[in-house]
């Protein structure tokens, strides 16, 4: 089934999982990494809430440690697609996953 055949709420090709997990955003020119909260994850994207904005197009490495030894931790190369200011002085970051390590 193509996305055109799906109901409006189901236009995504990949299911989005709601999460509440700490993530680290590793920037090429910054140490230590930024701490963020992962709010959802799919096969092709990740949504994070961070204390500071990032520029659209910025490529980063995002890591999320797994709390369970049976599941691998997430280690992804990602590109920022959007950055939106939130009412609580934080920023919603929408990222495209480019590759998994």
C-alpha positions as CSV (number, residue, x, y, z in Angstrom):
1,X,0.0,0.0,0.0
2,X,1.4,3.4,-0.9
3,X,1.2,6.4,1.3
4,X,-1.5,7.9,-1.0
5,X,-3.8,5.0,-0.2
6,X,-3.5,5.4,3.6
7,X,-5.7,7.4,5.9
8,X,-4.3,10.9,6.7
9,X,-3.1,9.9,10.1
10,X,-1.2,6.9,8.6
11,X,0.9,8.7,5.9
12,X,4.2,7.5,7.2
13,X,6.0,4.5,5.7
14,X,7.5,3.6,9.1
15,X,5.8,3.4,12.5
16,X,6.8,6.1,15.0
17,X,7.6,4.9,18.5
18,X,7.0,7.2,21.4
19,X,10.0,7.3,23.7
20,X,11.1,9.1,26.8
21,X,14.9,8.4,26.8
22,X,18.0,10.5,27.4
23,X,20.0,11.1,24.2
24,X,23.4,12.6,23.5
25,X,23.9,14.9,20.5
26,X,27.6,14.7,19.4
27,X,28.6,17.8,17.4
28,X,31.8,17.7,15.4
29,X,33.2,20.8,17.1
30,X,31.8,20.5,20.6
31,X,32.8,18.5,23.7
32,X,31.0,17.4,25.8
33,X,27.9,16.3,23.8
34,X,24.5,18.1,24.3
35,X,22.0,16.3,26.4
36,X,18.5,15.9,24.9
37,X,15.3,14.0,25.5
38,X,14.2,11.6,22.7
39,X,10.4,11.9,22.3
40,X,10.0,9.6,19.3
41,X,11.9,7.4,16.9
42,X,11.2,5.7,13.6
43,X,13.3,3.8,11.1
44,X,14.2,7.0,9.3
45,X,13.9,9.8,11.9
46,X,14.2,10.9,15.5
47,X,12.6,13.7,17.5
48,X,14.5,15.3,20.3
49,X,14.0,18.1,22.8
50,X,17.1,20.1,23.6
51,X,18.0,23.2,25.6
52,X,19.7,24.9,22.7
53,X,18.9,25.3,19.0
54,X,20.8,23.8,16.1
55,X,21.1,25.1,12.5
56,X,19.0,23.3,9.9
57,X,21.2,20.9,7.9
58,X,23.6,20.3,10.8
59,X,24.9,16.7,10.8
60,X,25.4,15.1,14.2
61,X,25.8,11.8,15.9
62,X,23.0,10.8,18.2
63,X,23.4,8.1,20.9
64,X,20.9,6.6,23.2
65,X,22.0,4.0,25.7
66,X,19.8,0.9,26.0
67,X,18.7,0.1,29.6
68,X,18.4,-3.6,28.6
69,X,21.4,-5.7,27.6
70,X,19.2,-7.6,25.2
71,X,18.8,-4.5,23.0
72,X,21.6,-2.6,21.3
73,X,22.1,1.1,22.1
74,X,21.2,3.5,19.3
75,X,24.2,5.1,17.6
76,X,23.1,7.1,14.5
77,X,24.4,9.7,12.1
78,X,21.6,12.2,11.6
79,X,20.8,15.6,9.9
80,X,18.7,18.3,11.4
81,X,15.5,19.0,9.3
82,X,13.7,21.4,11.6
83,X,14.2,23.2,14.9
84,X,11.2,24.7,16.6
85,X,11.2,26.8,19.8
86,X,8.9,25.5,22.5
87,X,7.1,27.5,25.2
88,X,9.4,26.1,27.9
89,X,12.5,27.7,26.4
90,X,13.6,24.4,24.9
91,X,13.7,23.3,21.2
92,X,12.1,20.5,19.3
93,X,14.6,19.0,16.9
94,X,13.4,16.9,14.0
95,X,16.2,14.8,12.5
96,X,16.6,12.4,9.6
97,X,18.6,9.3,10.3
98,X,21.3,9.0,7.7
99,X,23.0,5.8,8.9
100,X,23.2,3.5,11.9
101,X,26.6,2.5,13.4
